Amino acid sequence: MARVLVADDEESICVVLKTALTEAGHDVETVVTGGAAIEAAVGGDFDIAILDIRLPDMSGLDILSRLREHQPSLITLVITAQNTMANAIEAMKRGAFNYLTKPFDLDEVRALVARANEMRELTRTVGRIRTEVGERYEPGVTLVGTSTGMQEIFKTIGRVATSDATVLIEGESGTGKELIARAIHSHSSRWSGPFVALNCSAIPRDLLESELFGHERGAFTGANERRLGRFETAAGGTLFLDEVGDMAVELQVKLLRVLQEHEFSRVGNTQNMQTDVRIIAATNQNLERAVGEQRFREDLFFRLKVVPINVPPLRDRRGDIPELIRHFLGKINAEMGTDIAAVAADAEELLVHHPWRGNVRELENCLLRAAVLAPGRTLTAADLSLTESSPPPPLATSLAETLRVAVDGLVDDPNRPANDLHAAVVAAVERPLIEKVLRLTNGNQLRAAEMLGINRNTLRKKITMLAIDLGRGGK
């Protein structure tokens, strides 16, 4: 089961331990000095070492440190007498797995070695899983961002990854909704299963049912053979339904049944089949509005939105753009063989303030085009070919004039209490500003605070102070 090294200057203890552990199925070697223990451990292929903390030629603590340095995977147990418990504690601090106190019970020794061996196997399994995950985890799945919105998304991924809860990812096209879905899958217990993506808007409505559930031969014209649907090919893994808001209402009913009953039937077959699939859906639409317009079933909406993730558009997290630039250029250099080393300050300024209506996808494509065509190793503003940008504008003349008129009106207002002109002007500006931003973000206070450049708690205080009605969209 395991190769065990025993180091104790009492030969009787060596004999007893070797006998007990050999009977338990282990391969045991014994030594009586610290030097011999180090030589054997460094030169041999041992899994577990049992060290007496007091050996004639050197301290067991020193031996432990040396073994940790040369054989970090070696699991070490220490033997100590009751009056040297402090040394045992120090040994634990230095990385010992556990300790035995003299006199010890042989059943205790066997149990402790068995636990150490289980730990060894678990460590190897975890290492293998990490390697396999690294091989499966696509480089393009990396999520980048230090903004508050992205950090909240990372936290949510961590919370939901260990469960099978249905997730609804909402955000504009190009914001990285599929990358978030892949990240959830790769960090979940289903990581070894398939990740199957289906864009519901890219498939004709009359064929989408077959794509989802499969069909039998002869089920319809052109069905010349049986075909497995995405629910079957994604078995044991994750099915990502992109642009789920474009799904026909009659098909929404069948999807709802799958979510409720965990079963479906192929087109042309009445036999129900069980499914073991986690559903992650995404949309660039406002599904709550679609429900109100009866374009999307309310019961399906709530079934999908067990865990909602709202992905902010790139214009609302411009602080992430420099990091995204570095990330994409590294990826482009590796994949395309380009050698872009830097981005000029004027080019980065242009990139940071561009509208990015296509969001992160548009930014990546822009950098790819520039990297391939750039004559040098530094990207300049001329290399970017951006025809539309929005640098930080000065205060608009019309707004300034409006404020001047408003202030004149407040000054001349006989009903205005004395000595509160500043508060009156601020309130007159803040209320419509906050209401407008809340409408733009569909009531999402986190995104609204980012757009306003204030803390979320500060925004909440202002909402209360100004008596702003959040309505149904408030979060």
C-alpha positions in Angstrom: 0.0 0.0 0.0 2.8 2.5 0.9 6.6 2.5 1.3 7.3 3.6 4.9 10.6 4.7 6.4 10.9 4.4 10.2 13.7 6.3 12.0 14.1 5.5 15.7 17.3 4.8 17.8 15.4 2.1 19.8 15.7 -1.0 17.7 12.8 -2.6 19.6 10.5 0.1 18.4 11.8 -0.3 14.9 11.0 -4.0 15.0 7.6 -3.5 16.5 6.6 -0.8 13.9 8.0 -2.8 11.0 6.1 -5.9 12.0 2.8 -4.1 12.6 2.9 -2.1 9.4 4.2 -5.0 7.3 1.2 -7.1 8.5 -1.0 -4.1 7.3 0.4 -4.5 3.8 3.1 -1.8 3.8 6.7 -2.0 2.7 8.8 -0.9 5.6 12.5 0.1 6.0 14.1 1.1 9.3 17.1 3.2 10.3 18.5 4.2 13.7 20.1 7.6 13.0 19.1 10.9 11.5 21.8 10.9 8.9 20.7 7.4 7.7 17.1 8.7 7.6 18.0 11.6 5.3 20.1 9.5 3.1 17.4 6.8 2.7 14.6 9.3 2.2 16.4 11.4 -0.4 17.7 8.3 -2.3 14.6 6.1 -2.0 11.0 6.3 -3.1 9.2 6.5 0.2 5.6 7.7 0.7 5.6 8.1 4.5 8.3 8.7 7.1 8.0 8.0 10.8 10.7 10.0 12.7 11.6 9.9 16.4 12.0 13.5 17.4 15.1 12.6 19.4 17.8 10.8 17.5 21.5 10.4 18.6 23.1 12.4 15.8 20.7 15.2 15.1 17.3 16.7 16.1 14.2 15.2 14.5 13.1 18.8 13.7 16.1 19.4 11.6 15.6 16.1 9.8 12.0 17.1 9.2 13.1 20.4 7.7 15.7 18.7 5.5 13.1 16.1 4.3 10.6 18.8 3.5 13.2 20.6 1.4 14.4 17.5 -0.6 11.2 15.4 -0.6 8.2 17.8 -0.3 5.7 15.1 -1.2 6.8 12.8 1.6 4.2 12.6 4.4 5.9 12.7 7.8 4.8 11.5 11.2 6.8 12.2 14.4 7.2 10.2 17.5 7.6 12.0 20.8 7.5 11.4 24.6 4.9 13.2 26.7 7.4 15.6 28.1 8.5 16.9 24.7 5.0 17.9 23.5 6.3 21.4 22.6 8.7 19.7 20.1 5.7 17.9 18.6 3.9 21.2 18.2 6.9 22.7 16.5 7.1 19.7 14.2 3.5 20.2 13.2 4.4 23.8 12.4 7.2 22.6 10.2 4.9 20.5 8.1 4.5 17.1 9.9 1.2 15.3 9.1 0.7 14.2 12.7 2.5 12.7 15.7 2.5 9.7 18.0 3.2 9.8 21.7 5.1 7.1 23.6 4.0 4.7 24.6 1.7 4.2 21.6 -0.9 1.7 20.7 -0.2 -0.3 17.5 -3.8 0.0 16.3 -3.3 3.8 16.6 -0.2 3.6 14.5 -1.9 1.5 11.8 -4.8 3.9 11.7 -2.6 7.0 11.5 -0.5 5.5 8.7 -3.7 4.6 6.9 -4.9 8.2 7.1 -1.5 9.4 5.9 -1.7 7.1 3.0 -5.2 8.3 2.1 -3.9 11.8 2.2 -1.1 10.8 -0.2 -3.6 9.3 -2.6 -5.9 12.3 -2.3 -3.0 14.7 -3.0 -2.1 12.8 -6.1 -5.7 12.7 -7.3 -6.1 16.5 -6.8 -2.8 17.1 -8.7 -4.1 14.9 -11.5 -7.4 16.6 -11.6 -5.7 20.1 -11.7 -3.6 18.9 -14.6 -6.7 17.5 -16.5 -8.7 20.7 -15.8 -5.8 22.8 -17.1 -5.7 20.7 -20.2 -9.5 21.0 -20.7 -9.8 24.7 -19.6 -9.5 26.7 -22.9 -7.2 29.7 -22.9 -10.0 31.8 -24.3 -12.2 31.2 -21.2 -10.1 33.6 -19.1 -12.2 36.3 -17.6 -10.5 39.6 -17.1 -11.6 42.5 -14.9 -11.0 44.3 -11.6 -14.1 46.5 -11.7 -16.7 46.0 -9.1 -19.2 44.5 -11.6 -16.7 41.8 -12.7 -15.6 41.1 -9.2 -19.2 40.4 -8.2 -19.5 38.1 -11.2 -16.4 36.2 -10.1 -17.9 35.8 -6.6 -21.1 34.5 -8.1 -19.3 32.0 -10.2 -17.6 30.7 -7.1 -20.8 30.4 -5.2 -22.8 28.6 -7.9 -20.1 26.4 -9.4 -20.5 23.7 -6.7 -24.3 23.4 -7.3 -26.5 22.5 -10.2 -28.6 25.6 -9.9 -29.8 27.0 -13.2 -28.1 30.3 -14.2 -29.4 33.1 -16.4 -26.7 35.4 -17.7 -28.0 38.7 -19.0 -26.0 41.2 -21.0 -25.4 42.9 -24.3 -23.9 41.0 -27.3 -20.2 40.7 -27.0 -19.9 41.1 -23.2 -18.6 37.5 -22.7 -21.7 35.6 -21.6 -20.5 32.3 -23.0 -17.1 32.7 -21.3 -18.9 33.1 -18.0 -20.9 30.0 -18.7 -17.7 28.0 -19.5 -16.1 29.3 -16.3 -19.0 28.0 -14.2 -18.8 24.6 -16.0 -15.0 24.3 -15.6 -15.1 25.1 -11.9 -18.1 22.8 -11.2 -18.2 19.1 -10.4 -19.3 18.5 -14.0 -16.0 19.8 -15.4 -15.1 16.3 -16.8 -18.4 16.2 -18.7 -19.2 18.0 -22.0 -19.9 21.7 -22.4 -22.4 22.0 -25.2 -23.4 25.4 -26.5 -26.5 26.1 -28.6 -27.4 29.6 -30.1 -31.2 29.6 -30.1 -31.3 32.5 -32.5 -29.0 30.9 -35.1 -31.3 27.9 -35.8 -34.6 28.1 -37.6 -37.5 27.8 -35.3 -38.8 24.6 -36.9 -35.5 22.9 -36.5 -34.7 24.1 -33.0 -36.8 21.4 -31.3 -34.8 18.7 -33.1 -31.5 20.3 -32.2 -32.5 20.3 -28.5 -34.2 17.0 -28.1 -33.1 15.0 -31.2 -35.3 13.1 -33.6 -36.1 9.6 -34.8 -35.7 8.4 -38.4 -38.8 9.5 -40.4 -40.0 12.0 -37.8 -40.3 14.6 -40.5 -39.2 15.2 -44.1 -35.5 14.9 -44.4 -35.1 12.9 -41.2 -33.2 10.1 -42.8 -31.6 8.8 -39.6 -31.9 9.1 -35.8 -30.1 12.1 -34.4 -29.2 12.8 -30.8 -30.2 16.2 -29.5 -28.1 18.6 -27.3 -29.7 17.3 -24.1 -28.3 13.9 -24.9 -24.8 15.0 -26.1 -24.5 17.2 -23.0 -25.4 14.3 -20.6 -23.3 14.6 -17.4 -22.2 18.1 -18.3 -23.6 21.6 -19.0 -26.0 22.8 -21.8 -25.6 26.5 -22.6 -28.6 28.0 -24.3 -27.5 31.3 -25.8 -30.1 33.9 -26.8 -32.8 31.9 -25.1 -35.1 34.9 -25.5 -35.5 34.1 -29.2 -37.0 30.7 -28.5 -40.5 30.2 -29.8 -43.2 30.2 -27.1 -44.4 26.7 -28.0 -40.9 25.4 -27.5 -40.5 27.2 -24.3 -43.3 24.9 -22.9 -41.2 21.8 -23.7 -38.0 23.4 -22.2 -40.0 24.2 -19.0 -41.0 20.5 -18.7 -37.4 19.4 -19.0 -36.4 21.8 -16.2 -39.3 20.6 -14.0 -39.3 16.8 -14.7 -35.7 16.2 -15.9 -37.0 14.2 -18.9 -37.8 14.7 -22.6 -38.6 12.7 -25.7 -37.1 12.8 -29.2 -39.2 14.2 -32.0 -41.1 11.3 -33.5 -40.9 9.3 -30.3 -43.3 9.3 -27.3 -40.9 7.5 -24.9 -39.6 9.7 -22.2 -35.8 9.8 -21.5 -34.2 11.0 -18.3 -31.6 13.8 -18.6 -28.7 14.8 -16.3 -27.8 18.2 -17.6 -27.1 21.5 -16.0 -28.8 24.4 -17.8 -27.1 27.8 -18.2 -29.0 30.3 -20.3 -28.1 33.7 -21.7 -29.8 36.5 -23.4 -29.2 40.1 -24.6 -32.9 40.9 -24.2 -34.8 42.2 -21.2 -36.7 39.0 -20.5 -38.8 40.7 -17.8 -40.1 43.1 -20.5 -40.6 40.1 -22.8 -42.7 38.4 -20.2 -44.9 41.5 -19.9 -45.3 41.6 -23.7 -46.1 37.8 -23.6 -43.2 36.9 -25.8 -41.6 34.8 -23.0 -43.3 32.5 -20.5 -43.2 33.9 -16.9 -42.9 30.4 -15.4 -39.9 29.6 -17.6 -38.3 33.0 -16.8 -38.4 32.2 -13.1 -37.1 28.6 -13.7 -34.1 30.0 -15.6 -33.4 32.9 -13.3 -32.6 30.9 -10.2 -29.2 32.5 -10.1 -29.1 35.7 -12.2 -25.8 37.2 -13.5 -25.9 40.6 -15.1 -22.8 41.3 -17.3 -22.0 45.1 -17.6 -21.3 46.5 -21.0 -17.7 47.5 -21.6 -18.5 51.2 -21.5 -19.6 50.8 -17.9 -16.3 49.3 -16.9 -13.7 51.3 -18.8 -11.2 50.8 -16.0 -10.9 47.1 -17.2 -9.9 48.1 -20.7 -6.1 48.5 -20.1 -6.0 45.0 -18.5 -8.1 43.6 -21.4 -5.7 45.1 -23.9 -2.8 43.4 -22.3 -4.7 40.1 -22.1 -5.8 40.1 -25.7 -2.4 41.2 -27.1 -0.8 38.3 -25.2 -3.3 35.9 -26.7 -3.0 37.4 -30.2 0.8 37.2 -30.1 0.6 33.5 -29.0 -2.0 32.5 -31.6 -1.1 34.7 -34.6 2.7 34.9 -34.2 2.6 38.6 -33.9 5.1 40.5 -31.7 3.3 43.5 -30.3 5.2 44.6 -27.2 3.4 47.8 -26.2 0.5 50.2 -26.8 1.3 53.9 -27.2 -0.4 56.3 -24.7 -2.5 58.0 -27.3 -3.7 54.6 -28.6 -4.6 53.4 -25.1 -6.5 56.6 -24.5 -8.4 56.1 -27.7 -9.3 52.5 -26.8 -10.4 53.4 -23.3 -12.9 56.1 -24.5 -14.2 54.3 -27.6 -18.0 53.6 -27.4 -17.5 49.8 -28.0 -21.0 49.0 -29.0 -19.8 45.5 -29.7 -18.3 45.3 -26.2 -15.3 43.0 -25.4 -15.7 41.1 -28.7 -15.3 44.3 -30.7 -12.3 45.3 -28.6 -10.6 42.0 -29.3 -11.3 42.1 -33.0 -9.9 45.7 -33.2 -6.7 44.6 -31.5 -6.4 41.6 -33.7 -6.7 43.7 -36.8 -4.2 46.2 -35.5 -1.7 43.6 -34.4 -1.7 41.9 -37.7 -1.3 45.0 -39.8 0.9 47.2 -37.5 4.3 47.9 -39.0 6.1 48.0 -35.7 6.0 46.4 -32.2 4.1 49.3 -30.6 0.5 50.0 -31.5 -0.2 53.6 -32.2 -3.5 55.4 -32.6 -3.1 55.3 -36.4 -2.9 51.5 -36.3 -6.3 51.2 -34.6 -8.4 52.5 -37.5 -11.1 53.7 -35.1 -13.4 56.1 -36.9 -15.7 56.7 -33.9 -14.6 57.6 -30.4 -15.9 59.4 -27.4 -13.1 61.1 -25.4 -14.2 62.5 -22.1 -16.2 65.6 -23.1 -16.1 68.9 -21.2 -19.2 70.0 -19.5 -21.7 70.6 -22.4 -22.5 74.2 -23.1 -26.2 73.5 -23.1 -26.0 71.9 -19.7 -24.0 74.7 -18.3 -26.5 77.2 -19.7 -29.4 75.2 -18.2 -27.7 75.2 -14.8 -27.2 79.0 -15.0 -30.9 79.5 -15.7 -31.9 77.1 -12.9 -29.6 78.8 -10.4 -31.1 82.2 -11.4 -34.5 80.8 -10.8 -33.6 79.4 -7.4 -32.0 82.7 -6.4 -35.1 84.6 -7.3 -37.5 82.1 -5.7 -39.2 83.8 -2.7 -40.2 80.4 -1.3 -36.6 79.1 -1.1 -35.4 78.8 2.5 -32.4 81.0 3.3 -28.8 79.7 3.1 -29.5 76.5 1.2 -28.7 77.4 -2.4 -26.0 74.8 -2.8 -28.2 72.0 -1.4 -31.1 73.1 -3.7 -28.9 73.1 -6.8 -27.3 69.7 -6.0 -30.7 68.1 -5.3 -32.1 69.5 -8.5 -29.2 68.0 -10.5 -28.7 64.7 -8.6 -32.2 63.5 -8.6 -32.8 63.5 -12.5 -29.2 62.2 -12.9 -29.6 59.3 -10.6 -33.1 58.5 -12.0 -31.7 58.5 -15.6 -28.7 56.2 -14.7 -31.0 53.8 -12.9 -33.2 53.6 -15.9 -30.2 53.0 -18.1 -29.1 50.1 -15.9 -32.6 48.7 -15.4 -32.5 49.5 -11.7 -29.2 47.7 -11.1 -27.6 49.9 -8.3 -24.2 48.2 -8.6 -23.9 49.2 -12.3 -25.5 52.6 -11.6 -22.9 53.4 -8.9 -20.1 52.4 -11.3 -21.5 54.7 -14.0 -21.8 57.6 -11.5 -18.4 56.9 -10.1 -19.6 56.7 -6.5 -19.8 54.0 -3.9 -22.9 51.7 -3.9 -23.7 52.6 -0.3 -23.4 56.3 -1.2 -25.9 55.7 -4.0 -28.3 53.9 -1.6 -28.2 56.9 0.8 -28.9 59.3 -2.0 -31.8 57.3 -3.2 -33.3 57.4 0.2 -32.5 61.0 0.8 -33.9 62.1 -2.5 -36.9 59.7 -2.2 -36.3 58.2 -5.6 -38.8 55.5 -6.5 -36.9 52.4 -7.6 -40.0 50.8 -9.1 -40.0 47.2 -10.1 -36.5 47.3 -11.6 -34.7 48.4 -8.4 -32.1 46.0 -7.0 
